[in-house]
Amino acid sequence: LVASYVIVGTGKTMLLDPGFPSSVPTVLEEMGNAGFAPDKLDYIAITHSHIDHAGGVGIIAARAPNARVIAHQRGSFYLRNSAKIAGGSSMVFGELAKDLGMPVDVPSERIDLVGDGDVVSLGGKEIEMLYTPGHSGDHTSMFERSDGILFTGDTGCLHYPALGNVLIPAGSPPIYRSDFIAEELRRLHALRPRKVLTPHFGEAGGDPAD
């Protein structure tokens, strides 16, 4: 359901959008299979604070004591007050929410706030933050310029292989601003990305411009 990413520079490593609390065992297992131990992570970043993206952050942060947590200022509130993330989960998913696990708080001293235009350097890879609040008021898309890789978060469409990769706008409640989204997509298009990576699910097929 959720695609997380490990972004590896020459000096530092970032885990992006670790998913639901219930996703954590899978994320850690797959990281291990790829040779990445959580205690070697330098950053854990989120595109936004919805439970399917940020629910696992506090749990993984406890296993990754050296990692800084990267979030927009509005998102940091929810990371520090994870009961709010759980409440939003109940509103969207209803009874299913109990199967998604409970997030845990992230200590404020571990969170680094980012805003539009900020850059996080991984050594050889510079991750530019693009504030894109159409899907969520704390939403940030990210662009890695050296490889031309765009991490859309939920600003881009959802696409599930089981549905034949039909593109579906990520218009979940309680807030969705289609007028913002239209402008944000124009901005992302202007970056001319060579590859588009979405959280639902994986690399978008076809021409990134399309």
C-alpha positions in Angstrom: 0.0 0.0 0.0 2.8 2.4 0.9 6.2 2.8 -0.8 9.0 4.0 1.5 12.4 5.1 0.1 16.0 5.0 1.4 18.0 7.8 -0.3 21.7 7.2 -0.1 24.3 9.9 -0.6 28.1 9.7 -0.3 28.0 10.6 3.4 24.5 10.3 4.7 21.3 8.3 4.4 17.6 9.3 4.6 14.5 7.2 5.1 11.5 8.8 3.5 7.9 8.1 4.6 8.2 4.9 6.7 4.4 4.3 6.6 1.9 3.0 9.1 3.0 1.9 12.6 2.1 -1.6 11.4 4.5 -1.1 8.4 7.6 -0.8 10.6 8.6 -4.5 10.7 8.4 -4.7 6.9 10.4 -1.5 6.5 13.1 -2.6 8.9 13.3 -6.0 7.3 13.6 -4.6 3.8 16.2 -2.1 4.9 18.2 -4.9 6.5 17.9 -6.9 3.3 19.4 -3.9 1.4 22.2 -3.5 3.9 20.9 -0.6 5.9 20.7 -0.9 9.7 18.4 1.7 11.4 21.2 2.9 13.7 23.1 4.0 10.6 20.3 6.3 9.5 21.1 10.0 9.5 17.6 11.3 8.7 14.0 10.1 8.8 11.9 12.4 6.7 8.1 12.7 6.0 6.3 14.3 3.2 3.4 14.9 5.6 1.9 13.7 8.9 -0.9 11.4 7.8 -0.6 8.0 9.4 0.2 6.1 6.2 3.3 8.3 5.8 4.4 9.3 9.3 2.8 6.7 11.6 6.0 4.7 11.9 8.4 7.6 12.5 8.5 7.5 16.3 8.9 3.8 16.4 11.8 3.8 13.9 13.4 6.9 15.5 13.6 4.9 18.8 15.6 2.3 16.8 17.7 4.9 15.1 19.1 7.1 17.9 21.4 9.0 15.5 18.8 10.0 13.1 17.3 13.5 12.8 13.6 13.7 11.9 12.8 16.1 9.0 9.4 17.7 8.8 7.6 20.9 8.0 6.8 23.0 11.0 3.1 22.1 10.9 3.9 18.4 10.6 6.2 18.6 13.6 3.3 19.3 15.8 1.7 16.0 14.9 4.9 14.1 15.3 5.3 15.5 18.8 1.6 14.8 19.5 1.0 11.4 17.8 -2.4 11.0 19.3 -3.5 13.6 16.7 -2.2 11.3 14.0 -4.1 8.4 15.5 -7.3 10.5 15.6 -7.0 11.4 12.0 -6.5 7.7 11.2 -9.7 6.8 12.9 -11.6 9.5 11.0 -10.4 8.3 7.6 -10.2 4.5 8.2 -12.8 3.9 10.8 -12.7 0.4 12.3 -9.7 -0.5 10.1 -7.6 2.0 12.0 -7.0 -0.3 14.9 -5.2 -2.7 12.6 -2.8 0.0 11.5 -1.1 0.3 14.8 -0.5 3.2 17.2 2.1 5.9 16.5 4.4 7.2 19.3 5.6 10.7 19.9 8.9 12.0 18.5 10.8 14.1 21.0 10.9 17.8 19.9 14.7 18.0 20.2 15.1 15.4 17.5 13.0 17.2 14.9 14.6 19.6 12.3 12.1 21.9 10.7 12.2 22.5 6.9 10.3 25.0 4.7 10.0 25.7 1.0 13.4 25.9 -0.7 15.4 24.4 2.1 18.0 21.8 1.1 19.1 18.7 3.1 22.5 17.5 1.9 23.3 13.8 1.9 26.7 14.3 0.3 26.5 14.1 -3.5 22.7 14.3 -3.3 20.9 17.5 -2.4 17.3 17.1 -1.4 15.3 20.3 -2.1 12.1 20.8 -0.1 9.0 22.1 -2.0 6.1 23.2 0.2 3.0 21.7 -1.5 0.0 22.1 0.9 -2.8 21.1 -1.5 -3.2 17.6 -0.1 -2.3 18.5 3.5 -1.4 21.7 5.2 2.1 20.4 6.2 2.8 18.6 2.9 6.3 18.8 1.4 7.4 17.2 -1.9 11.1 16.7 -2.5 13.4 16.9 -5.5 16.9 15.4 -5.8 18.5 17.4 -8.6 21.6 15.4 -9.5 19.5 12.4 -10.6 16.4 14.4 -11.4 14.2 12.3 -9.0 11.0 13.8 -7.8 9.4 12.4 -4.6 5.8 13.7 -5.0 4.3 12.6 -1.8 0.5 12.7 -2.2 0.7 15.8 -4.4 1.0 13.4 -7.3 -1.6 10.8 -8.1 -2.0 7.4 -6.5 -1.4 4.4 -8.7 -1.7 0.8 -7.7 -0.4 -2.1 -9.9 -3.4 -4.2 -9.0 -5.6 -1.5 -10.6 -3.6 -1.4 -13.8 -1.8 1.8 -12.7 -4.8 4.0 -13.2 -3.9 7.5 -11.8 -6.1 8.6 -8.9 -5.9 12.1 -7.3 -5.0 11.8 -3.6 -8.1 13.6 -2.4 -8.4 12.3 1.1 -10.3 14.1 3.9 -10.4 16.3 5.8 -8.5 18.9 3.6 -7.9 18.8 -0.1 -7.4 21.9 -2.2 -7.6 21.0 -5.9 -6.8 24.7 -6.8 -3.5 24.4 -4.8 -2.8 21.0 -6.3 -3.1 22.3 -9.9 -0.5 25.0 -9.2 1.8 22.6 -7.4 1.7 20.2 -10.3 2.7 23.0 -12.7 5.6 23.8 -10.4 6.7 20.2 -10.2 6.4 19.8 -14.0 8.7 22.8 -14.5 11.4 20.9 -12.7 11.6 18.5 -15.6 12.1 15.4 -13.4 13.6 12.3 -15.0 11.9 10.0 -12.6 8.8 10.3 -10.4 8.5 8.2 -7.3 5.2 8.2 -5.5 4.2 6.7 -2.1 1.2 4.9 -3.5 2.8 3.0 -5.2 6.4 3.3 -6.4 7.8 4.7 -9.6 5.2 6.2 -11.9 5.4 4.6 -15.3 5.7 6.4 -18.7 7.0 9.9 -19.4 7.4 11.9 -16.2 6.1 15.0 -18.1 2.9 13.2 -18.8 
